[in-house]
Amino acid sequence: MNLFTVELRNQPGGLAHFGEVVAQGGVNMELAGVTTGDHGTIVFTASDEAAARTALEGAGIEFT
């Protein structure tokens, strides 16, 4: 199991967009998030890691 980390800017709809991208890839996830100042960090595990990578890359969402 790997952990994915995504940084998001603190703006309306950012987390929703992230969730939609992952859901459209057919991926279930468990996540935790924290916000500080003008950005937030999401750390999550994915039910299908390859599908999560494909979905995030396809949407141009950077992750580690």
ROFI-541791 format. One line per 3 residues: their letters; for each residue z, y, x of N, C-alpha, C. Coordinates in steps of 0.1 Angstrom, whole numbers. Last residue first. Layout:
BEGIN
a = Z,Y,X,Z,Y,X,Z,Y,X  ...;
END
This chain:
BEGIN
tfe = -52,131,26,-49,123,38,-42,110,33  -79,149,11,-67,141,11,-64,135,24  -98,172,-8,-94,167,5,-81,160,4;
iga = -123,168,-31,-108,170,-30,-104,164,-17  -148,163,-40,-146,173,-29,-131,176,-27  -154,144,-57,-150,157,-63,-147,167,-52;
gel = -158,122,-40,-169,127,-49,-166,140,-55  -132,119,-29,-144,124,-20,-155,129,-29  -119,110,-52,-115,122,-45,-126,128,-37;
atr = -133,86,-57,-132,96,-67,-128,110,-61  -130,71,-33,-143,74,-38,-143,86,-48  -102,68,-32,-109,75,-22,-123,80,-27;
aaa = -98,53,-56,-92,66,-55,-99,74,-44  -112,30,-50,-117,38,-61,-111,52,-60  -95,20,-29,-109,23,-26,-115,32,-37;
eds = -70,16,-42,-72,26,-32,-86,30,-29  -59,12,-72,-71,8,-65,-74,19,-55  -35,24,-79,-37,10,-82,-50,4,-75;
atf = -20,45,-54,-31,42,-64,-32,27,-66  6,68,-49,0,55,-46,-10,52,-57  9,102,-37,8,92,-47,3,79,-42;
vit = 20,135,-36,19,123,-29,19,112,-39  10,168,-36,11,156,-44,10,145,-34  21,201,-32,17,189,-25,20,177,-34;
ghd = 10,234,-37,18,223,-41,12,211,-33  12,270,-31,5,257,-31,15,246,-35  25,294,-28,12,294,-35,5,281,-34;
gtt = 58,283,-29,49,295,-28,36,294,-36  56,250,-35,63,260,-26,53,272,-25  62,220,-53,55,233,-51,63,242,-43;
vga = 56,185,-53,65,196,-51,57,209,-49  54,153,-68,49,165,-64,60,176,-62  44,119,-70,55,128,-69,49,141,-64;
lem = 30,91,-89,30,103,-80,43,111,-81  10,64,-93,24,69,-94,25,80,-84  -20,57,-111,-13,62,-100,2,65,-103;
nvg = -51,41,-118,-37,44,-122,-30,48,-110  -85,48,-120,-74,46,-111,-61,50,-118  -110,54,-129,-104,42,-133,-92,38,-126;
gqa = -121,78,-123,-124,68,-113,-117,54,-117  -110,94,-142,-124,90,-144,-128,79,-134  -85,97,-130,-86,89,-142,-100,85,-144;
vve = -91,114,-108,-86,101,-106,-87,92,-118  -100,137,-123,-109,131,-113,-104,116,-110  -78,143,-139,-90,139,-145,-99,132,-135;
gfh = -59,151,-119,-57,139,-128,-69,134,-134  -72,174,-108,-69,163,-100,-67,150,-108  -71,190,-132,-84,186,-126,-82,174,-117;
alg = -43,193,-135,-51,187,-145,-65,182,-140  -37,207,-112,-31,194,-113,-39,186,-124  -51,231,-118,-53,224,-106,-49,210,-107;
gpq = -45,247,-141,-56,236,-142,-58,228,-129  -36,277,-124,-37,269,-137,-48,259,-136  -25,272,-90,-33,279,-100,-35,270,-113;
nrl = -17,268,-61,-9,270,-73,-17,279,-82  -38,243,-45,-34,257,-47,-26,259,-60  -27,212,-32,-34,220,-43,-29,234,-42;
evt = -31,184,-11,-26,198,-12,-34,206,-23  -23,151,-12,-33,161,-16,-25,174,-17  -20,119,1,-14,132,1,-25,142,-2;
fln = -13,85,-5,-23,96,-4,-15,109,-6  0,56,10,3,69,3,-8,79,5  -9,22,6,-10,34,13,-5,46,4;
m = 0,-12,8,0,0,0,0,12,9;
END
